[in-house]
Amino acid sequence: MSKYQTKVVKFGGTSLASAEQIQKAVAIIRAEDARRYVVPSAPGKRFDGDKKVTDMLIALYEASEQGNPCEELLGEIEQRYTEIVGDLGLSLDLSPEFSAIRAQLAAGTTLDYLASRGEYLNGLILAGYLGYPFIDAAEVIFFDENGAFEAELTNRVLSRRLSRQRNAVIPGFYGSLPNGTIKTFSRGGSDITGAIVARAANADLYENWTDVSGFLMTDPRIVPNPKAIKIITYRELRELSYMGAAVLHEDSIFPVKVAGIPINIKNTNRPDDNGTLIVPSKDGFEPMASPAPGAITGVAGRKGLCLIHIEKDMMNQEIGFGAKVLQTIAEMGISFEHLPSGIDTMSVVISRADLEGKEEELIRRITAAVQPDFISLEGELALVAVVGRGMMGTPGSAARVFGALAKEKINIRMIDQGSSELNIIVGVNEKDFERAVGAIYAEFTAS
């Protein structure tokens, strides 16, 4: 019997790509009475070379905008759903929905409307197969006239609606503008909807079902078969996500983070795997959330960076020195990534793409603003972040990082450690990036 009273479950595109996958998802939902509210994505790829339905809908919009024939592509999309309905043995008739789409195409529709139909139609199918009420997301998820998500209004309306339904299917990815027009989330859409529903339902747990058994400690393209992360805090997730790890986007966890609801990333094809549990803090999750001293949660990193290095005697006594440097960078429309500094030195890490074509002007402007004794621009920098609660207060964590790199004869160009001791960031040459990640991972995971 589940220890949870209310779970919200979101299924990704690969989890609902076919009738067979939908049957797996439904078996998961029915396995626990606590899994009360379901958020589906549009059907994803069924096999290599297959098309995601959302991509097909976007292509349909582009064809319509260019005045090209649309019926053949729309027919392919309709056939995809017809096959799913037939293979599930449902008596559901989606022809009125496709008639509505044809009418919208003829009248001149929006990309958001067409793109949202993937989730909408899959939601109708899943609701019909489960026997759950269907709640159109356009009726309960709202954006203002400028397209900004209305979090509090949505939470009030959706909470009231869910309080009247013990179970429901709410399609992901979209909501509505004040005039009733469909509006989609820009990225991670169904993940965002799942988190919104979890908050509104006051869920004990938000399960995000995908095609992987949680997050990995590092990039499997660099380290073969890395270990899975069993539990991670929102702060650690933020650090790893910022450094390029393929984890949930910040927007897709914010609603549940605000409500203090844990997220469980699970695998639809291997439902018995524990997956990764994302928690607000270790409080209430002891001893699971207490890592061994010195243990790390993950290693991630980014390439494509460069370093502006500034030196000036008595810099620390010059009021506003750092502010002038950063203001100069901001005035050129460039954001900085990291800011390691010393008493008479200051370094600014910047994306090489953001700086492209502006190098000489930026150096000139900084020189005019602060008159440094020395300034240089160094390229081909990569950052590697070592993240983990287990490093907090554990002597020798930094030494292990640096020792692992020294053993591989990798030169460290920059060091940055936050006061929280949650992460250690080192800068290395881009050509050494993969070796650096592998060396650090091996140091902290060797048995």
VOGU-3710 file (C-alpha; in Angstrom, 3 decimals, decimal comma):
1> mskyqtkvvk> 0,000/0,000/0,000  1,321/3,439/-0,938  2,340/5,831/1,819  1,079/8,672/-0,381  -2,496/9,943/-0,510  -2,297/11,975/-3,718  0,116/11,652/-6,613  0,167/13,593/-9,857  1,679/11,591/-12,708  3,036/13,090/-15,907
11> fggtslasae> 3,948/10,880/-18,864  6,362/11,986/-21,568  5,999/11,521/-25,318  7,857/8,209/-25,555  5,713/6,863/-22,707  2,558/7,541/-24,750  3,857/7,063/-28,295  1,669/4,056/-29,104  -1,213/1,976/-27,777  1,285/-0,443/-26,249
21> qiqkavaiir> 3,033/2,369/-24,370  -0,291/3,845/-23,242  -1,258/0,434/-21,831  1,975/0,421/-19,818  1,192/3,910/-18,501  -2,358/2,926/-17,564  -1,086/-0,165/-15,719  1,211/2,125/-13,723  -1,640/4,518/-12,925  -3,965/1,729/-11,810
31> aedarryvvp> -1,280/0,073/-9,692  -1,745/2,752/-6,999  -4,975/4,440/-5,984  -2,930/7,506/-5,006  -2,152/8,209/-8,688  -5,176/10,407/-9,133  -4,317/13,125/-11,657  -2,653/12,423/-15,000  -0,825/14,868/-17,290  -0,053/13,461/-20,781
41> sapgkrfdgd> 2,328/14,665/-23,461  1,743/14,272/-27,191  2,819/10,969/-28,758  6,580/10,840/-29,255  8,731/8,648/-31,460  7,888/4,945/-31,592  11,175/3,952/-33,192  14,331/5,480/-34,689  13,386/7,619/-37,660  9,806/8,091/-36,484
51> kkvtdmlial> 8,296/11,564/-36,039  6,982/13,199/-32,896  3,371/14,308/-33,313  4,240/17,814/-32,081  6,876/18,125/-34,827  4,265/17,019/-37,358  1,830/19,648/-36,075  4,491/22,367/-36,327  5,215/21,241/-39,892  1,465/21,424/-40,564
61> yeaseqgnpc> 1,392/25,043/-39,391  4,400/25,951/-41,537  2,777/24,379/-44,594  -0,409/26,327/-43,918  1,490/29,600/-43,530  3,289/29,025/-46,817  0,045/28,235/-48,613  1,036/24,629/-49,258  -1,427/21,710/-49,222  -2,076/20,481/-45,668
71> eellgeieqr> -4,470/17,588/-46,058  -1,888/14,844/-46,568  0,096/15,777/-43,441  -3,053/16,281/-41,370  -4,225/12,887/-42,598  -0,995/11,294/-41,333  -1,556/12,851/-37,919  -5,180/11,726/-37,839  -4,146/8,201/-38,848  -1,627/8,106/-36,000
81> yteivgdlgl> -4,365/8,792/-33,464  -6,862/6,510/-35,218  -4,400/3,624/-34,916  -3,901/4,285/-31,211  -7,667/4,419/-30,585  -8,223/1,223/-32,581  -5,368/-0,685/-30,944  -6,732/0,264/-27,518  -10,185/-1,002/-28,494  -11,837/2,330/-27,737
91> sldlspefsa> -15,067/3,522/-29,323  -13,808/7,120/-29,150  -14,570/9,157/-32,305  -11,966/11,893/-32,868  -13,325/12,984/-36,261  -15,102/16,061/-34,787  -11,781/17,172/-33,295  -10,011/16,892/-36,646  -12,901/18,726/-38,315  -12,301/21,536/-35,856
101> iraqlaagtt> -8,591/21,547/-36,733  -9,430/21,721/-40,454  -11,767/24,639/-39,798  -9,031/26,448/-37,860  -6,555/25,854/-40,691  -9,029/27,254/-43,214  -9,648/30,344/-41,067  -5,951/30,951/-40,377  -4,880/29,530/-37,039  -1,935/30,026/-34,680
111> ldylasrgey> 1,125/27,856/-34,109  0,256/27,579/-30,412  -3,200/26,179/-31,189  -1,923/23,538/-33,600  1,066/22,543/-31,452  -1,216/22,069/-28,436  -3,484/19,595/-30,211  -0,997/16,774/-29,695  -1,465/16,843/-25,929  -5,164/17,668/-26,188
121> lnglilagyl> -5,953/14,641/-28,357  -3,762/12,291/-26,347  -5,514/13,548/-23,217  -8,908/12,646/-24,672  -7,653/9,154/-25,509  -6,090/8,582/-22,091  -9,186/9,871/-20,282  -11,391/7,585/-22,359  -9,213/4,555/-21,718  -8,950/5,221/-17,978
131> gypfidaaev> -12,568/6,277/-17,558  -11,407/9,555/-15,947  -12,930/13,009/-16,438  -11,087/15,149/-19,011  -10,210/18,730/-18,031  -9,151/20,940/-20,929  -6,028/22,807/-19,804  -7,359/25,929/-21,552  -10,069/26,117/-18,873  -7,742/26,013/-15,872
141> iffdengafe> -4,273/27,263/-16,883  -3,954/30,947/-17,673  -1,591/33,466/-19,233  -1,950/37,256/-19,148  -2,334/39,404/-22,267  1,452/39,569/-22,629  1,803/35,785/-22,568  3,192/35,563/-19,015  1,971/32,618/-16,948  -0,607/33,566/-14,289
151> aeltnrvlsr> 0,578/31,275/-11,489  -1,713/32,335/-8,650  -4,889/32,643/-10,744  -4,193/29,225/-12,236  -3,592/27,703/-8,821  -6,882/29,075/-7,430  -9,025/27,964/-10,376  -7,333/24,590/-10,836  -7,427/23,807/-7,103  -11,189/24,391/-7,031
161> rlsrqrnavi> -11,694/22,248/-10,120  -9,609/19,360/-8,815  -11,338/19,453/-5,448  -14,497/18,340/-7,265  -12,776/15,482/-9,137  -11,132/12,558/-7,426  -9,429/11,644/-10,710  -8,801/13,590/-13,894  -6,672/13,860/-17,019  -5,279/17,335/-17,766
171> pgfygslpng> -3,243/17,623/-20,983  0,149/19,265/-20,704  1,927/22,051/-22,588  -0,787/24,698/-22,963  -3,313/27,041/-21,381  -5,217/30,098/-22,573  -4,913/33,872/-22,911  -7,603/36,227/-21,505  -9,410/36,203/-24,864  -9,551/32,393/-24,835
181> tiktfsrggs> -6,827/31,914/-27,439  -4,589/28,894/-26,856  -1,104/29,681/-25,497  1,678/27,129/-25,073  4,594/27,094/-22,665  7,841/27,842/-24,458  9,876/24,877/-23,192  9,382/21,789/-21,057  5,677/22,422/-21,471  4,164/19,199/-20,206
191> ditgaivara> 6,678/19,053/-17,347  5,545/22,535/-16,312  1,873/21,523/-16,454  2,581/18,465/-14,318  4,208/20,628/-11,668  1,325/23,120/-11,797  -1,224/20,339/-11,312  0,802/18,834/-8,458  0,798/22,153/-6,649  -2,924/22,735/-7,230
201> anadlyenwt> -3,758/19,199/-6,055  -1,555/19,641/-2,969  0,022/16,337/-3,987  2,336/14,334/-1,744  4,455/13,387/-4,753  4,813/14,391/-8,401  5,870/11,450/-10,587  7,448/12,353/-13,912  7,485/9,216/-16,102  10,005/9,154/-18,946
211> dvsgflmtdp> 12,144/6,625/-20,851  15,045/6,758/-18,376  15,358/5,570/-14,776  16,182/8,948/-13,307  19,195/11,201/-13,665  22,759/10,001/-14,115  25,772/11,278/-12,186  27,394/12,492/-15,384  27,033/12,537/-19,156  26,987/8,937/-20,515
221> rivpnpkaik> 28,552/10,236/-23,739  31,664/11,002/-21,668  31,583/8,272/-19,025  30,151/4,873/-20,090  27,313/3,630/-17,852  27,536/6,249/-15,097  25,731/5,567/-11,837  22,205/6,845/-11,275  21,435/9,616/-8,794  19,091/8,201/-6,147
231> iityrelrel> 18,187/11,464/-4,436  18,973/15,094/-5,177  17,906/18,410/-3,645  16,459/21,257/-5,672  19,655/23,264/-5,041  21,866/20,510/-6,406  19,554/20,107/-9,387  19,822/23,819/-10,092  23,629/23,673/-10,036  23,812/20,667/-12,350
241> symgaavlhe> 21,178/22,058/-14,721  22,956/25,414/-14,982  26,200/23,631/-15,837  24,622/21,858/-18,772  23,381/18,574/-17,317  20,318/17,207/-19,125  17,868/17,565/-16,243  14,520/19,289/-15,799  14,373/22,960/-16,670  13,950/25,397/-13,776
251> dsifpvkvag> 10,479/26,454/-15,009  9,280/22,865/-14,841  10,055/22,417/-11,156  9,273/25,873/-9,766  5,575/25,227/-8,905  6,372/22,090/-6,890  9,483/23,654/-5,390  7,333/26,500/-4,052  4,902/23,973/-2,576  7,678/21,734/-1,174
261> ipinikntnr> 6,499/18,710/-3,167  9,114/16,067/-4,074  9,470/14,860/-7,663  10,214/11,270/-8,651  11,710/10,750/-12,121  10,668/7,237/-13,212  10,964/4,928/-16,225  7,703/3,833/-17,858  9,416/0,779/-19,343  11,027/-0,194/-16,012
271> pddngtlivp> 8,480/0,925/-13,418  10,092/-0,992/-10,554  13,306/1,026/-10,782  13,589/3,602/-7,999  14,450/6,453/-10,352  15,646/9,772/-8,956  13,863/11,538/-6,111  14,122/15,346/-6,142  13,467/16,836/-2,698  13,235/20,381/-1,293
281> skdgfepmas> 15,872/19,529/1,321  17,169/16,509/3,197  14,725/17,284/6,033  12,122/14,553/6,231  14,070/12,283/3,923  16,669/10,974/6,349  18,575/8,738/6,157  18,084/8,482/2,388  19,116/12,093/1,791  22,268/11,982/3,900
291> papgaitgva> 25,161/11,093/1,603  28,431/9,681/2,834  30,966/12,376/3,806  32,780/13,557/0,711  30,290/11,949/-1,658  29,215/13,871/-4,738  25,839/13,970/-6,446  27,025/14,660/-9,972  29,626/16,094/-12,334  28,587/18,390/-15,182
301> grkglclihi> 30,165/21,055/-17,300  30,068/23,457/-20,207  32,299/24,301/-23,122  32,350/27,410/-25,287  33,504/29,889/-22,634  36,241/32,486/-22,376  37,928/34,332/-19,509  38,592/38,051/-19,121  41,438/38,434/-16,629  42,028/41,839/-15,006
311> ekdmmnqeig> 44,878/42,888/-12,680  45,323/46,163/-10,796  47,286/47,004/-7,665  45,083/47,945/-4,681  41,985/46,887/-6,616  40,266/45,859/-3,393  40,455/49,426/-2,073  38,954/50,999/-5,184  35,250/51,397/-4,449  33,033/50,293/-7,325
321> fgakvlqtia> 35,782/48,616/-9,350  33,856/45,376/-9,863  30,597/47,224/-10,476  32,202/49,263/-13,282  33,510/46,124/-14,973  30,154/44,352/-14,788  28,228/47,440/-15,898  30,489/47,747/-18,933  29,793/44,119/-19,811  26,057/44,603/-19,279
331> emgisfehlp> 25,962/47,718/-21,466  27,194/45,588/-24,343  24,310/43,145/-23,844  26,531/40,386/-22,443  25,846/38,353/-19,297  28,583/36,815/-17,198  28,706/33,209/-16,042  31,161/33,273/-13,114  33,212/35,831/-11,250  36,284/34,368/-9,502
341> sgidtmsvvi> 38,502/37,055/-7,961  41,462/37,783/-5,709  42,727/40,861/-3,835  44,278/42,507/-6,903  42,753/40,320/-9,623  39,326/39,837/-11,115  38,205/37,311/-13,719  34,935/37,221/-15,618  33,756/34,084/-17,400  31,641/34,814/-20,489
351> sradlegkee> 30,014/32,706/-23,186  32,154/32,806/-26,308  29,052/32,992/-28,489  27,830/36,117/-26,637  31,215/37,769/-27,036  31,793/36,955/-30,688  32,647/40,061/-32,698  32,751/42,264/-29,583  36,123/41,238/-28,139  38,182/44,319/-28,991
361> elirritaav> 35,435/46,773/-28,080  34,829/45,123/-24,713  38,517/45,178/-23,801  38,683/48,842/-24,843  35,619/49,782/-22,781  36,804/47,946/-19,658  40,223/49,587/-19,978  38,601/53,024/-20,212  36,326/52,300/-17,256  38,841/50,961/-14,688
371> qpdfislege> 42,377/51,577/-16,095  43,751/48,131/-15,218  47,475/47,383/-14,979  46,877/44,301/-17,121  43,921/42,839/-19,013  43,724/39,754/-21,195  41,134/37,657/-22,958  41,653/33,897/-22,907  39,518/31,579/-25,025  38,776/27,862/-25,306
381> lalvavvgrg> 37,723/27,537/-21,674  35,481/24,819/-20,270  34,000/24,671/-16,779  33,502/21,490/-14,781  31,215/21,568/-11,747  31,399/18,983/-8,975  28,125/19,127/-7,021  27,146/17,365/-3,822  25,735/17,807/-0,318  28,274/15,248/0,869
391> mmgtpgsaar> 31,125/17,707/0,313  29,780/20,169/2,874  32,100/20,309/5,862  34,136/17,360/4,583  37,893/18,102/4,623  39,766/17,121/1,487  36,965/17,309/-1,105  38,700/20,043/-3,102  42,034/18,230/-2,776  40,478/15,111/-4,314
401> vfgalakeki> 39,175/17,140/-7,264  42,534/18,787/-7,875  44,425/15,541/-7,295  42,289/13,702/-9,865  43,066/16,379/-12,461  46,773/16,467/-11,587  46,963/12,704/-12,002  45,729/13,147/-15,576  48,137/16,106/-16,097  45,199/18,468/-16,687
411> nirmidqgss> 46,004/22,138/-16,070  43,526/24,088/-13,937  42,948/27,595/-15,310  40,360/28,759/-12,796  38,891/27,724/-9,431  35,573/28,890/-7,988  33,866/27,511/-4,871  30,715/28,949/-3,358  30,509/29,626/0,372  27,810/26,947/0,685
421> elniivgvne> 30,391/24,273/-0,208  27,720/22,678/-2,383  29,889/22,800/-5,490  33,430/23,231/-6,743  33,919/24,673/-10,221  37,192/24,389/-12,096  38,134/25,869/-15,446  40,163/23,720/-17,854  41,147/23,894/-21,494  38,350/22,741/-23,767
431> kdferavgai> 40,514/19,972/-25,182  40,790/18,526/-21,656  37,084/18,760/-20,816  36,047/15,133/-21,323  39,139/13,795/-19,558  38,521/16,153/-16,638  34,917/15,002/-16,187  35,968/11,359/-16,403  38,838/11,775/-13,936  36,683/13,508/-11,301
441> yaeftas> 33,835/11,005/-11,689  36,273/8,105/-11,277  37,848/9,665/-8,174  34,543/9,969/-6,331  32,887/6,744/-7,454  35,756/4,263/-7,238  34,844/1,567/-4,742
//
